[in-house]
Structure formats: C-alpha cells, structure tokens
Amino acid sequence: MPVIQAFFRGVASQFHPAMLALLVGPFLLSLALGVIGLWWVWDPLLQWVSSTFFEAQGALGWVFGWTARFGGVEWLKGLVSVMMVMLLFIPLLFALALVLVAVLAMPVVNRHLGQGPYKDVERRGSWSVGASVWNALSSFVMFFVGYVLTMPLWLIPPLAFIVPWLWWSWLTARIMRFDSLVEHADPEERKRLIAAHRKETFGLSMMVSALNYIPPLFLLTPVLSALMFGHYSLNRLRQSRGPSAGPAPNRLAP
C-alpha cells in the first residue's frame, strides 16, 4: 500500500545524516519564535481564556459557579486557565515548526530524494518561495481559526486528543502535498494528483501526526512529514507518468 510504504521509507530516510541535521534548524527557529510570541501574548491570552471559559457566561462558568458554593475555587480557575493556554500554545508551536519545514526545509528534502531513489523522476515544476509561503501561511491561518473554534470540544475527554490530532493532520496534508510536488510536477500534474489522492494523503498525515503524542518523537514529526510526503508524492508522480519515468526502487532507499 503506497501510504504504508511512504511511512516506512520516510522513517528510513530520517536516519540519513543530512536529514538528521535538518531537524535542528526549523525546531530551534520555531522554538525561538514561540518563546518571543508567548512573552508578548501570555497575559492577553490568559485573560481571554479566563473570561471566555470561566466568567458567568463562559463555557465553564456555570460549573465553577455551582462548585463555589462548597468553597473557594479561584486557585482552580487559575490553574485550569494556565493549562488551557499551554494546551493551545504548544500545539501551535508544532504547527509553526511544520510551516517552517515546508518553507525552509522541503527544498532540501526534495533535492535529497530527487538525487537518490527518485532521480529518474523528471523535474517539470519549479520551487516558488512565494507560492510555498502563501500555501503555508494561508493553511496556518485556517488551522488556527478552526483550532480555536473547536476548543470547547476538548471538554469531552476523548475529543481533547482527537480534535487536535485531526487538525494537525489536516494542516500536514494541506501543506506537504503541495510542497512535495511543486518541484517535480507541473501545475496540471500537481492539481490532478492532489485531487486524486486526498484521502490517502490525509491518512498518511494522520499516521505521522499521531507521533506528536509520543515524546520525544514529536520533535521529529515536521521533517519526518516532509520525508514521508516526499516519498509518497514522488512515487505517485512516477506511477502517473508510466514506465517511461523509470523503474521503481526495489529497496527502502534513504
């Protein structure tokens, strides 16, 4: 199955020294931007969470209003507010790392795979910084809006894990399926392949996004996503062009 093959080929490629080195830059940059962002927005964000969820008209206001009859719960409100801010901010940090990988690291991944197991796949596209940035930022904005709007669903225990996972998967699929094809496929090929394999690319993104719940594997998921989608997309592109594109590799080449 192409999705399973891409998953394990991506894992094998991650152990290549060049791909291991690629983990450092985007992660440190996203961490630095995240710390700076948190420094500026912590107080407003904490106040917003408190007023939205814990005031009289908030989603949890009636719960704390009822429990207040049995003693002070102000300390609990503060603790839960801080936890919710972190639950909001940390996943956004991973999403930012994914965006940075798509813009900064995906060209390196494309070259690595294009000079290795897919050197027979002709390059008919071109790397466009503007197109990549637009795709990444527009996807991130939609992700952020949807992520925030669905936060009340976290009050249902299973959905606290499922909803973020689905949003991570959506963002990964939307960003990576574009950037993994942009250099090798012409615009018509890219549109056709994306439309034909949306379910498979979303399934692949669900598989890699699930690793975000396993420390320390979440440190690998942005670059690992790029590698998995690179293998998947270039293999599908090769297949769509037929035998003239060259033989498929008979091993899990890194």
Secondary structure, 3 states (H helix, E strand, C coil): CHHHHHHHHHHHHHCCHHHHHCCHHHHHHHHHHHHHHHHHHHHHHHHHHHHHHHCCCCCCHHHHHHHHHHCCCHHHHHHHHHHHHHHHHHHHHHHHHHHHHHHHHHHHHHHHHHCCCCCCCCCCCCCCHHHHHHHHHHHHHHHHHHHHHCHHHHHCCCHHHHHHHHHHHHHHHHHHHHHCCCCCCCHHHHHHHHHHCHHHHHHHHHHHHHHHHCCCHHHCHHHHHHHHHHHHHHHHHHHHHCHHHCCCCCCCCC
